[in-house]
Every structure is written in structure tokens, then in C-alpha cells.
Amino acid sequence: MLQLYIGNKNYSSWSMRPWVLLRQAGIPFEEVLARFDSFDADSHFKAMIAGISPTGKVPVLVDGDLAIWDTLAIAEYLAETYPEKNLWPQDKTARARARSVCAEMHSGFTALRGACPMNIEAHLPDIGALIWRDKPAVRADVQRLVDMWSGLLEQHGGPMLFGDFSIADAFYAPVCMRLHSYGLPVPEHIQAYVQRVRALPGVKAWIDGALAEQDFRDFEEPYRLGR
């Protein structure tokens, strides 16, 4: 069976993407939690991951003797291994667009990711209001999301970015968590998409896991001193 090494569900946005993809697609896998204790070289986390991934980071998908340690590579491997799951859109043009927006998520939106780290358990609208007021780069990132999602939802008719659930929705699920936790202002139709993503069974299962962790990691908490 596939194994997926992940970090804390409350904080690890990178881990969330392949986990949600696997769960929502109904692909069996074993979850292996590498709990964040610290990211120092002598941490338990680093010791656990060292023999699995050369990067020392999560997520990592293990299939027999093969380890895949990049979220895009994991998504592509799953799409090739399970073609019947239609993880990418079937249409060639839509598939190219989906790959483009996933790559953009993979390498972009650095202001939003830096100012608003994923924290599913936290309720931070007051912090979000200050970020929105003081950080124009975050406002620009959110506007790009609004423009992108609006165009895709209109073109493909929803409910997901390319009609049916795809890798693209899994990739943007952590962004939906951020928009919700920080209460960042978005138009009503974008907020509706965020709520549809949060209601997906695979996403809801991740959220429930994050809420159940009760694991406050101070180095992941720039805005709180405790729970």
C-alpha cells in the first residue's frame, strides 16, 4: 500500500495537498505522521524523515522502493498510476491550464503564504484585517486568486475549478484554509467556492484531523502565545 509521510495537519499546507487528493479520490494509503517538534538537524522530525527523503521535508509518498518528495511530482505520479480516477481534467486544454495554475501555486503567492501561514485551528480575523491593511503584496496575491478562480469557475461551470474535483482543487485547498482562518475579504462567489472546498469529504477529514491534534507548535505560531 502507498504510504504518505505528512506533518501536523493543523500547520502543514504542503502535506495537505496530496493527502486530500488521495482521500478525495478514494485511493488507499497509509498515513505516517512525522510530528513537528522542530526543524533543527537533531530534531525527531528530521531524524524520522532523513531516511525517506533527501530534502528532509514532508510530504513524501512511498510506493515500494520508490519515494516521491515533491507535491507536483506526487500528483503526477498518482495521475499516471490511477488514470481511471481522472485527477487531471480530461480535456487537453483544460489539463494544460490546470497544470499551469498548480505550478503557479507551487512557486507563487509568497506574500500570502508568508503573512498567513496555514493554521486551521486558529480564528484570526483581527490579524487578517491588519495584514490586509498593511501588506499590499498580500492584497495583490488575493486579487490574483480571485481573478483566477472567477475565470475558471465561470468557464467550467463549477462547482470546482475545472468542473469536477481535480488536482487543482487539492492544490488550492490550503489557500481556502488561509482565507477562512484569517477572514480575508473576497467576493461572495469566491467565498462560496471556499466553503464548497471545505465541505469536500477529503478536506473535511483533514480539517477534523487538524482540530483533533491539540498540538500547539510555537515556531508555527507567529500570532498566538497559546491556544
C-alpha positions in Angstrom: 0.0 0.0 0.0 1.1 3.6 -0.6 2.5 5.4 2.4 2.2 9.2 2.7 4.5 10.9 5.2 3.0 14.2 6.4 3.5 16.8 9.1 1.0 18.2 11.5 -2.4 18.6 9.9 -3.0 22.0 11.5 0.1 23.6 10.0 1.4 21.6 7.1 -0.1 23.0 3.9 2.2 21.1 1.7 1.2 17.8 3.3 -2.5 18.7 2.9 -2.4 18.7 -0.9 -1.5 15.1 -1.6 -3.4 13.8 1.5 -6.6 15.5 0.3 -6.0 14.3 -3.3 -5.6 10.7 -2.2 -8.6 10.8 0.2 -11.0 12.6 -2.1 -10.1 10.3 -5.0 -10.6 7.2 -2.9 -7.0 5.9 -3.3 -6.0 3.7 -0.4 -2.9 4.8 1.5 -1.3 4.6 4.9 -0.7 7.9 6.7 2.6 8.3 8.5 2.7 11.3 10.8 6.1 13.0 11.2 5.1 15.3 14.1 6.7 18.7 14.0 8.9 19.1 17.1 11.4 21.5 15.5 13.2 21.7 12.2 16.7 21.6 13.7 19.1 19.0 12.4 18.9 16.9 15.6 15.1 17.0 15.8 12.9 13.9 15.9 11.2 15.2 12.8 14.4 15.4 10.8 15.6 12.0 12.1 12.3 10.4 11.0 12.4 11.9 7.5 16.1 11.6 6.9 16.0 8.1 5.6 12.9 8.7 3.5 13.5 12.0 1.6 16.8 13.6 0.6 15.2 17.0 1.2 14.3 16.2 4.8 10.8 17.7 4.3 7.2 16.4 4.0 5.2 15.3 2.2 6.8 12.2 0.9 4.9 9.5 -1.0 6.4 6.0 -0.8 5.4 3.2 -3.2 7.5 0.2 -2.5 11.1 1.2 -3.1 10.2 4.5 -4.7 10.0 7.7 -2.7 8.5 10.9 -4.3 9.1 14.1 -2.3 7.6 16.9 -4.3 3.8 17.7 -4.3 3.7 18.2 -8.1 5.7 15.0 -8.7 3.4 13.2 -6.3 0.3 14.5 -8.1 1.7 13.5 -11.5 2.6 10.0 -10.2 -0.8 9.4 -8.8 -2.4 10.6 -12.1 -0.3 8.2 -14.1 -0.8 5.3 -11.6 -4.6 5.8 -11.4 -5.7 7.1 -14.8 -9.3 5.9 -14.0 -9.5 8.5 -11.3 -9.3 11.4 -13.7 -7.2 13.5 -11.4 -6.4 15.9 -14.2 -9.2 17.3 -16.4 -9.9 15.1 -19.4 -9.8 17.9 -22.0 -6.3 18.7 -23.2 -6.7 22.4 -23.0 -8.2 22.3 -19.5 -5.5 19.9 -18.4 -2.8 22.3 -19.5 -4.5 25.1 -17.7 -4.8 23.0 -14.5 -1.1 22.2 -14.6 -0.4 25.9 -15.1 -2.4 27.0 -12.0 -0.9 24.2 -9.9 2.6 25.3 -10.9 1.7 28.9 -10.1 0.5 27.8 -6.6 3.7 25.7 -6.2 6.0 28.6 -6.8 3.9 31.8 -6.2 1.7 33.5 -3.7 4.7 34.0 -1.4 3.3 37.1 0.3 0.1 35.4 1.2 1.8 32.2 2.4 4.4 34.2 4.4 2.0 36.5 6.1 -0.8 34.0 6.6 0.7 30.6 7.5 -1.9 27.8 7.5 -3.4 27.4 10.9 -6.7 25.5 10.7 -7.5 25.5 14.4 -6.9 29.2 14.8 -9.5 32.0 14.3 -7.5 35.1 13.3 -9.8 37.7 11.6 -8.3 40.6 13.6 -4.8 39.6 12.4 -6.2 39.2 8.9 -7.6 42.7 9.0 -4.2 44.1 9.9 -2.4 42.1 7.3 -5.0 43.3 4.7 -4.4 46.9 5.7 -0.6 46.8 5.9 0.5 44.4 3.2 -0.3 45.3 -0.4 1.5 42.2 -1.7 -1.0 40.1 0.2 -3.8 42.0 -1.3 -2.3 41.5 -4.8 -2.0 37.8 -4.2 -5.6 37.5 -3.1 -6.7 39.6 -6.2 -4.8 37.1 -8.4 -6.6 34.3 -6.7 -10.0 36.0 -7.2 -9.3 36.6 -10.9 -8.0 33.1 -11.5 -10.8 31.3 -9.6 -13.5 33.5 -11.1 -12.4 32.8 -14.6 -12.1 29.1 -14.1 -15.4 28.7 -12.2 -17.2 30.7 -14.9 -15.6 28.8 -17.8 -16.1 25.3 -16.4 -19.4 25.9 -14.5 -18.2 24.8 -11.1 -18.6 23.5 -8.5 -14.8 23.0 -8.6 -12.2 24.9 -10.6 -12.4 22.6 -13.6 -16.0 21.3 -13.0 -15.3 18.1 -11.1 -12.7 17.8 -8.3 -9.2 17.7 -9.7 -5.6 18.1 -8.6 -6.0 21.9 -8.9 -8.6 22.0 -6.1 -6.3 19.9 -3.9 -3.5 22.3 -4.5 -5.6 25.3 -3.6 -7.3 23.7 -0.6 -4.7 25.1 1.9 -5.3 28.6 0.4 -9.0 28.1 1.2 -8.0 27.3 4.8 -6.0 30.6 5.0 -8.8 32.7 3.6 -11.1 31.2 6.2 -8.8 31.4 9.2 -7.7 35.0 8.6 -11.1 36.2 7.3 -9.6 37.8 4.3 -12.2 39.7 2.2 -13.2 38.0 -1.1 -16.3 38.3 -3.2 -19.3 36.2 -2.4 -18.8 33.7 -5.2 -15.2 33.1 -4.1 -16.3 32.6 -0.5 -18.9 30.1 -1.8 -16.1 28.2 -3.6 -14.0 28.2 -0.4 -16.9 26.7 1.5 -17.5 24.0 -1.1 -13.9 23.0 -0.9 -14.1 22.9 2.9 -17.1 20.7 2.6 -15.5 18.1 0.4 -15.2 14.8 2.3 -11.5 14.6 1.8 -11.0 18.2 3.0 -13.4 17.8 5.9 -11.5 14.7 7.1 -8.2 16.7 7.1 -9.9 19.6 9.0 -11.3 17.2 11.6 -7.8 15.7 12.0 -6.3 19.1 12.4 -8.8 20.1 15.1 -8.2 16.9 16.9 -4.4 17.3 17.2 -4.4 19.8 20.1 -0.7 20.3 19.3 0.4 23.9 19.8 3.8 24.4 18.0 5.1 27.8 19.0 7.5 28.0 16.0 4.5 27.8 13.7 2.5 30.4 15.6 3.6 34.0 14.8 0.3 35.5 16.1 -0.5 33.5 19.2 1.2 32.6 22.5 -1.1 29.7 23.2 -4.3 28.0 22.2 
